[in-house]
Amino acid sequence: MVSRYHEVYEGWKRNPEGFWAEAAGAIDWVSPPKQIFDATAGVYGRWFPDATCNTCHNAVDRHVANGRAEQAALIYDSPVTGSKRTFTYAQVKAEVEALAAVLNDQGVTKGDRVILYMPMVPEAVFAMLACARIGAIHSVVFGGFAARELATRIDDSTPKLIVSASCGIEPGRVVAYKPLLDGAIEIARHKPDACVILQREQQRCGLVAGRDIDYAAAVGAAKAAGRTVPCITVAATDPLYVLYTSGTTGQPKGVVRDNGGHMVMLAWTMWNEFGVKPGEVFWAASDVGWVVGHSYIVYAPLLHGCTTVLFEGKPVGTPDAGTFWRVIAEHGVVALFTAPTAFRAIKGQDPKGDFVAGYDLSRFRTLFLAGERADPETIKWAENQLKVPVIDHWWQTETGAPISQNPIGLGRLPVKYGSPAVPMPGYEMHVVDDAGHEVPRGTLGNVVVKLPLPPGALPTLWHADGRFRDAYLAEFPGYYKTADAGYIDDDGYLFIMARTDDIINVAGHRLSTGGMEEVLAEHPDVAECAVIGIADAMKGQVPCGFVVLNAGVTRDPAELEKEVVALVRDRIGPVAAFRTVVPVRRLPKTRSGKILRGTMQKIADHEEWKMPATIDDPAILEEIAEALKTKGLG
C-alpha cells in the first residue's frame, strides 16, 4: 500500500482550517462550528470557538442510538483480582447515567471540578464519562500518588467532590487508598463537600459520616429509581478535564483539555494514525491516571465506536510474561498501545518469546510504543516475536495525542529505528538552537512546534495563563517548546534524543526532579541536594539523588539512603524509588549558581562529557565521577 501521508500532510499545511473542518464531521455537535479557529482568543487561539457539544454523548449515547447498543464498549480484565467483566454500550450508558444522578444529588453541576482517585476499575471510566455528561470537569489523580501529592491537586483544582475507592491492587499486595485520601483532605486547605467511595472486596474501608457516600448503594438506588440524566450542552472550548503533570518547581501544572478540539483530534487519530476501525478491539495498556489512559483507554476508542480494554495487571508476574498475549488472544485485540518499559520487562522474563507461541494472535495487527524513547533492540525483539509492525510514536501530556508517528491508517512509511517517524497533521516541527535560530537537518537542537497548536492540544494551564506562556511559549516566540532535544533528518523523520528540562521519565511516568529535590531537602541532615534521571535498561530512567549534609553531620551512607528513599516514597509514591543516593562534599555549579545536572547525568550514564567552562570548582565533578564509580554507575 502506497502511503497517503505526504498528500494528507501537505493538504493540512495548505489549508489547516479546511482540514479540521472536514475532520469535525466525525463529531455530533449540538451547534456545529461556523468558525473553525479564532486566532484572537485565548493565549494562542482557540478551535471551534462558536460550537457546542457534549463528549459523553459522542462517546456513548450516539452509539447506543445508532446500532451499537449491544456491542461491547468496555472489557475489564483484572488478573490481579481474577475477575473479568464486559459492558455493552447500553450498559455503559446505564452506569454513567446512574453515577451522573449521584453527582447531581451532591450538587455537582456544569463547571464544577471532580477529582477521581481511582484504581484500574470500570467505575473509573464511568466516573470520567459521568462528569463529561453533566459538564463537570474531571481531574484524575494516579492512585499511586501519596497524600501530599493528592492534597496539592485538591488545592489547585478545588473539587466539589472526590470519587475514590477503598483500595488498589498490586501484584502481591493491596494498597489502601482511603487512608491516603483522608490524609490528603486533612492536609489540603480546600475541603470537598463529599466523597463517593467504591468499596472493593479485597479491602473495605470505613466511611466518614456526613461526607462519604457508598458508591454501590448510591448508584444502585439511582438505577432502581430509573433516574435519567441528559447530556448537558457545553461550549467546545469549555474544559473537559484537568490533568496534572510535573512542574519544574515541584508545583504540578494543570493541563487543560477542551471538549470540541479533543474529540475532533482523537476521532481522527483512531483510523488515520492507529489503523483501527469502529467495532474493533483496541487496547492501551496504561493507567487512567495518565494521559494515555484518558486519550486511548477511555475517549478515543469510545468516540470511534470501538471496544476498549481496561487491564488491571502488569506485563509480567500476573501471572507470567504471557499475560499480554493472553489478553490479545482472548479478547481479539487488533492493536496494542503500551510503553517500551513493558516490553523490556517481558523480554527480560521471556527472551526467546516462548510464551508467544502458546496464543492465537491471528487478529493482532499492530503494536504501538510510546511513553519514553523506544530503544531499537526492544523494537526489533517485538518485531521478531510478534511478526507485526511495531510503531514508535511520540507525544506529551500537553498534546493529548501523537505529535509524530508512522501513520498506519494512511499507509505505513519505512521504519527508521530510533525515530517516531514523521509529524502528524497539526504539527509543523522545527529544531532550533538556544537563540531560536533554525539549525540544519541532522543537527541536534530544541524541538519546537510552530503555533498554533492543533485541536486537542492544551489551550492553557488551569487558572495559570501566565505560567503557560512562561513554560511553553516565551523562550521561542511563535513556537511551542516541547522541552525535548532532537533533530530532523533529510527525509523529514524526527529523532527525539533527550529531555531538555528536569523532568525524568520512570517507566512511562513523568516525574519532576525539582519535586523530588524538595522532598530530599526536608530531611533534617540534608543541606543541599540534586536529583537526576539516569539510564535504566528496564524503566528508561530512574532517579538518582546527590546530597550535601549539614556541617558537622556524619552519617552511615546506607542508613541515610534508606531514610531518604522512605521519605520520597511517602511524599511522592513508590514510582519515585531512587536507584541510589550519593553523599557528596558539594554540588557542581556554574559561577552563577546553576547546578550542572546535565553533566552529572552524562557521567552517571557513561557518556562522554567535557568540563564546563563556567564551572566554579572543576575538582567537584571528578569527585562525583569517583563517587558514582563506587556505586557502579560512573
N, C-alpha and C positions, 0 to 999 in steps of 0.2 A: 504493500500500500504506500503510495506517494503521500508524504505528509502535506497537509494543508496549512501547516503552522505559519510559514512565511507569508502566505497570502492573507491569512486572518490577521496576523500581527500588523502587517502593513496597512490593512484595511482599518484597523483600530487607530493607527497613527494618523492616517489621513482624515478621519472623521470620528474622534472619540465620542462625541455626544450621540451621533447616529449609531455607533456600535452599541453603546449602553442602552439606548432607547430600544433597540431591537432585542437585546438581552432581557430587558424589563418585561417583554411579552410573556415570559415564563411565569410571571407572578400574577396572582389575583389581587387587584387593587380595589380599594373602596372608591377612591378617586384617582384615576390614572395620572401619571405625571404629564404636565404640559411643558414644564421647564425641566430639562434634564440636569443642568448644572448651573449653579449660581456662584460665580467667582467672587462675588462681594460678600457672601455670607460666611459666618464662622471665621476660623483662623486662616484657612487657605481655600475656602469654598465649600459648598455642600451639594450633594447629589439628590436629585428628585425632591427639591425643596417644597413643591406645592402638592405633593401626592400624600394620600392617606392609605392606611393598610392595617393588617394585623398578622403577625408572624405565626401565631398558633393556628389561625385559620388556614394559612398556606401549608403548614406542616402536618395538620391533622384533618380539620373539618372538610376541606375541599376533596381530600382523598376518600373520605367516608361517603361524601355525596356523589363522587364520580366513579364509583365502581371498585374501590379498593377496601371497602369496609371490612371484608373478611380476609384480606391479605395480612400476613404477619408484618407488623411495623417494627416490633422490638423483640429480640431474643435475648433473654438474660441467661447467661451461662456462668455458674459460680462453682468451680472445682474446690474452692476453699471451704464452701459450706455443703457441697454435694447437691446443690439444687439447680434446677433449670425451669424457666417459665417463658412462655411465648404469649405476646399480646398482639392482637389484631389492631388495625387502625380504629375500628369501632370501640374496642376495649380500651385503647389508649385515650380516646376521646372521653369515655365514661370516667376513667380515673382522673384525668386532668380537670374535667368539669366539676367533679366532686371536691377535689382539693381546692379549686378556684372558689367554690362556695365557702369552704372553711376559711380561706384567706379573707374573703369579703366579710364574713361574720366577725372577723377580728379587726375590721376597719381598714384593711389594705385596699387602696384604690389607685387609680392611674397616677403614675409618677412616684409612688412610694417605693422605697428600696426594701428588698427582702434578701437576707443573707442565707445561703444554703451551705451548710457544713455537713456534708454527707459522704458516706461510702459509695462504692460502685453498686448501687441497687436501683431497680426500676423507679422507685419513688423519687430519686434524684432527678431523673428525666421528667417525670410527671410534674415535679415542682418547678423546673425551668419553664416548661410549657404552660403551667397554670399561671405563672407570673406574666408570661407573654400574653396570655389570653385576656387578662384584666388590665393590661397596660402598666403593671408594676415592673420595676427594674430589678432584675436579679443580680446577685453578686455571689458566685460560687467560690468558696474558700476550700482549698485542698484539705482533706480530712487528716493529713499527717502533720499539719502545722500546729505548733504549740499555742498555748493560751495567749501569750503576749502578742504573737503574730496575728491571731484572730482578733484580739482587742484593738489592735491598730486599725484593722479594716472595719471594725464596728464603728470606731470613732470617725473614720473618714467618710463612710457611706451613710451613717446614721439610719440603720434599718428600722422599720416599724416592727418587723417580725423576723424571727430566725427559724428556719426549718432544719432539724438535725436528726440524729439517730443515737441510740444508746451506745452503739459500738461499731467499729470497723473490724474486718477480719484480715489478718496477715497470715502467711504460712506459719503454722506452729504457735500462733498467739492471737489473742483478742486485744484490740486496742479500745480502751474505754473512751468514748467521745464526750460523754456527759460531764465528767469532771473538768475536762478541758474547756467545754462550753461555759460551764458555771464559773470557772476561774476567769475566763475572758470577760464575761459580763461584769464580774466583780471588779476587774482591773479597769475596764472601759469607763470613760466619762459618760458616754451615751448609753442609755438603757433601753432595750427594745420593749415594746408593750407585751409581747407574748412570744413563746417558743412552741412550735409544733414538733413533737418528738416521736420518731418511729422506734418502737420497741422491737429489737431483734432477739430471737430466741437464744442466740449464743451468749448474750449477756444483757439482761434487762437493767433498768436504772430507776431511781426514784425521781418523781416529778415535783417541781416546786409549786406549791398551792398558789392559785391566783395568777400564775404566769405560764405554766407549762400545760400543753394540751396533748392528749394521746392521739397520734396520727390515725391509727387504725379505727379507733372509736369515732373520731370526728368525721373521717371520710366515709366510714360505713354508715353513719347516720345520714349524711348528705345523700348517699346513694339510695338508702331506704326511703328517703323522703322524695326521691325523684327530682332533686334540685337541678336546675338548668342555669347555666351562666353564659351569656352571649359573649362573643369576641368583641372587645372594646376597640373602637377605631382610634388609631394613633397617627400622628404625623410620621411620614417616612424618616424624618430627621430626629424623631424622639428616640431616646436611648432604649435599647432592648436590654442591655446588661452593662455592668461594670466589672472588669476582671483585673485584679491587681497583679502587677508584675514588679520585679525587684527594682528598687531605685538605688542610685549610687550613694545616696546619703543614708541608706537604711530605711527611709520612709518610702513605702511602696507607692507605685504610680497606678492610678485607677484608669485603665484603658477603657474608653467609652466605645460601644458598638451601637450603631443606629439600626433601625428596623428595615428601612427600604433598601439601602445600598447593600446591606448584609445579605438580604435574601437574593438580590439580583446576582451578586458575585458568587455566592455559594451554589445557587442553582446552575449557574453557567459552568462551574468547575466540574460538576459531577460527571457529565459526559465528556466535555471537551478536554479536560485535563486528566481525569481518572478513568475515563472509558467505561463507565458503569451506566446501565440502562435502568429505567424505572421497573420495579418489580424484582430486581436482582438483590442479592445479599452482599452488603458491604460491611467490613469490619475494621474499625480503628481501635487498635489495642493500646489505648491511652487511658486517661482518667478524666472524669468530668470536671475536675478541678483545674485542668489546664486548657489552653486554647484549642488544642486538637480535639479534646472531648467536646467542647462547645460546638466547634465547627463541623467535625466529622464523625462524632458518635451521635449527636443529637440533631443539629439543624440541617446540615446539607443532605444527608440521606433521606430524612423525612420530607424536606421540601421537594425532593426529586421523586418521591414515591417509592423509595427502596425499602428493604428490610435492613435494619441496623442491629449489630451485635453489641451487647453490653457485657463485658467479660470481667469477672471478679476473680483474678488469679494472677499468676506470674508465668513467664515463659519457661521457667524450669522449676522443679520442685512441687508442682501442683497437678499431677504427682511427679512428672518427669519431663524430659526435654522433647517429648512428643505431643505436649498439650496443644500447641498451636495447630499442629497437623490434624489432631482430633477435631478441634473446633471447626476448622475449614471443611473437613470431610463431612462431619455430622450435619452442619447447617448449610452446606452448599455455597460457601463463601466464594465470590468471584474475584475479590480484591481485598488485600490486607494492607493496612497502613500502620506502621509501628516505628519504633526508634531503633537505630543501629545497635544500641545497647542490648536490646532483646535478642538480636541475632548473634551478638558476641557471646551472650550467655548460653544460648542454645548450642552454638558451635563449640564452646568450651566443654559442655557436657556430652555432646554427641558429634565429635569432629568428623566422623565418617558418614554422618547422616543416616545411621541405621534405622532410626525411628521413622524417617520419611517413607520408607518402603512399605510400612505397615498400614498406610492410609490411602484412600481413594481421593486423589487431588485433581481428578479429571476436569472438574468445573472451575478450578482455580486458574486465573489468567495473569494476574499482575501483583507484584509486591512493591509497595511504596515505602521508602525510608525517609524519615526526617526527625528533627529534634536536636541533633548535633551532626557534625560532619561525618558522613559515611565513608569509612576507610575502604580503599579498593579491595583489600583482601576479604573483608566481610561481604562485599557485594559479589565478588567472584565465587565465594563459597555458596552463597544463597542461589546464585545462578546455576551452579553445578548441581546442587541438590534438588532444586525445585523445577528446573527446566522451563522457567517463565521469565519474562523481562523483570529486572529489578531496577526500580526508578528512584534515584535520589532526588529529593527536592528540598527547597529552602524557603522558609518564611519565618514570620515572627508573631508573637502575641499581638503586636500592634497592627499587623496587616490582616490577620484573621483568615487568610487563605494564601496559597503559594505565590511567592514573588517570581520564582524561577523553577522550572521543571521540564521534563520531557513529556509533552502532551500526548497521552495515549489516544484520546478520542479524535484528535486532529491528525493522528498518524505519527508513529514513533520516529524520532530522529536518531541518528547514530549516537551511541553512548560513548561518553568520554569519562573514564574513571577519575573520580575526584571532583567532578563538576556536576551541579544540579541542572545543567544544560542551559536553557535559554530563558529570557524574561517572558512572562505571560502578558497578554493584553492588559493595559492599565499601568504597566511598569516600563518606563524608559530609564534604563540603567546607565550610570556613568561612574567612572572611577577617577577620583581627584586627589591631588596632593593636599597637604595640610593647609595650604593657602587657598584651596578651592579651584585650582587650575587642573584641567583635564590632563591625565597622563597618557602616554602612548599605550597601544594594545600590548598586553603581556606584562605590563608594569604594575607592581603591587601598589595599592593605594586605598583610600577611603571609598567604600561602596556607598553610593547615594542614589536617590530616586528623584527624577525631575518632577516638580509639583505641577498639577495637583495629584495627590494620591487617588487611586481608583475607588469606586464604590466598595463598601465593606471594610475599608481601612479606617483606622481611628480618626475621627474628626478633631478630637482633643482629649485631654485628661479630665477626669472628674473634678469639676469645680477648680480647675487649675490651668486656664488658658496660657498664663504667663510661663508656667513650668513646662507646658507642652512646647511653646516656642523655644524656650531656652534649651530643652533637652533634645529636640529633634530638628529645628528649623534655623536656629540662629547662627550656627557655626558655618553653614554653607548656604547662603541666601539663594532662594529659588529651588532648593533641594531639601528632601527629607534625608536625614542622617541615619543610616541603618546601624551605625556603630560596629560594623563589621569591616574587616580588611580583606581585599581580594583583588582579582584582576579579570579582565575580559580578553579572551584570545582572538585570533584573527577570524575565527568563524562565528564570533558573537556569543560563545559559550562563557558563562560566568563561573569563576572559581572563588569560593569563599574559603579563606585561609585561617582567619582568627578573629576574635573579638578585639575591638579597639578600645573598649572601656573596661570596667572592672566587674562585669557580670560574668560568672562562670556557669558552665553547663554540666550538671552532675546527673548522668543517666536521663537526660532529656528535661531535667528540672533546672530552670534558670534561677540562680541564687546570687545575691549581692554580696561581694566581698566586704563592701562597706558595712552592710548589716551584720556580718559575722564579726568584723572588727569591733563594732560597737559592743557586741556581747563579750568578746575577749577582754575588752577594756574594763568590764565590770568586775573581773577577778581582782581581789584586793592586792595581789602581789605584782600585777602587771602594770608597768608604767607606759608602755607603748607597744603597738603591735601592727602587723600587716598580714593580710591573707592573699594568697594567690591560688589559682587553679592549675594543678599540674596534670600532665597527661596520664591517663589510666586506660589500660587495654580493654577493660570491661565497661567502665562507666563514662568514658570520654574524658572527663576531668574529675578530680577530687580536690577538695580544699586542703591546703597546707598552711599552717599558721606559724608565724615568727613572733616571738615575744621578747621584749626587753623588760627585765624585772626591776622593781623599785630598788633604789640604792640600799645596800646593806642586806638585801634579801638573798638568801641562798636556798635553793630547793632541789630536791631529787627530781631530775628531769622526767622520770617515769610517773611519779606521783603528780607532778604538775600537769603533764599531758592528760592523765586520767581525769583530773578535776576540770580542765578546760574543755575536753571532749564532752563531759557530762553537762557542763554549763551550756554549750552550744546546742546540744540535743534538747535540753529543756526549753531553751528560748526559741529555737527555730524549728527543730524537729529532727528525726533520725536521718533524713535525707542529707543533712549538713554534716554528717560524720567526717571528722578530719582523718586524713591519711597519717599525718604526724604533726607534732608541734615542736618547733625548734627554738630553744632559748639562744638568744644572740646578745652580744655586747651592746650593739646599737644597730639601727636600721640604715641601709644605704639611701642617701638622699642627694638631691641636687642642691646647689648652693641656695636656691630659692626655697628649699624645704620640701620639695616634692619627693615622695618615696619612689624609688626606682623598681616598681613591681615588675615591669616588663623584663628587665634584665634578670631579676631574681627568678622569674618563671623560666627564662631561657636556660639558666644554669640548672634548675631542677629538671627540666625536660631534656637535658643533654644536647641542647642546641648550641651552635656557635654563637658566641657573644663577644662584644667589644666593650672595653672600659669606657663608660660615658664621659664625654669631655666635661660635662658640668658637675660631675660628682665631687662632693666636698671632702671625702676621705676614701681614696682608692683601696686602702687595706681592708675595708669592711666587706667588700664583695668577695675578696679572696677568703676571708674568714667564713662567710656564708657558704661559699662553694665547698670549703672543707667540712663545715658542719653538715651539709647535705650529703656529702660522701659518706660520713659516718652513719647516716640514716639509709644509705643505699640508694640515694636519689641523684646527687650531683655528679 
